[in-house]
Each structure stands twice: as structure tokens, then as C-alpha cells.
Amino acid sequence: MECFRLCIGCYKIYNSKELIKIKFNCGKLYINPKVYLDGRSAYLCYKKDCIDIAKNKKKFEKSFKGKIKITEDIWFFLEEVLKTS
């Protein structure tokens, strides 16, 4: 069964396998976790524009209800994930 999710940058629906999954669990941030973890998740498509929108409009902070502050290191890492895809 396919699972569809919404990109927080462009608000388009994609198959979850086509998105970068960012998971927040127990105060830690996981990018594309390979195992199931409880907690909130947010999804981004592999487009530079969506990363920029998410950064400028603080979409992750809103998705995780203000429980996390995304640092420049994390944004840099997400852009590197985008380049290697």
C-alpha cells in the first residue's frame, strides 16, 4: 500500500518515498530515518525551492509546534542531501 505525504515547502502531495523525511523524537532530529520512530514528522520534496521556502517561512518550527530550532548546520545538511539525490 502506498503512503502519500504533503511537502511543507510547495504543499504538493507525493509518495512518501519521493520525499525527505524529517523526524523529531525525544528532542532529537532525524533525517530519513531507516527505522520507525514515534513523534512528529515533516516532509520536503527534493527541490531547492522547497528547502528555501521551508527555511524562510520557518515551516519546520511550525510543523514541530515550536519545540525545535533548525540551525544553519541542519539547513546545510539538507542541501547536501538534495545534491546527492
Buried (B, 14 or more C-beta within 10 A) or exposed (E): EEEEBBBBBBEEEBEBEEBBBBBBEEEEBBEEBEEEEEBEBBBBBBBEEBBEBBBEEEBBBEBBEEEBEBEEEBBEEBEEBBEEE
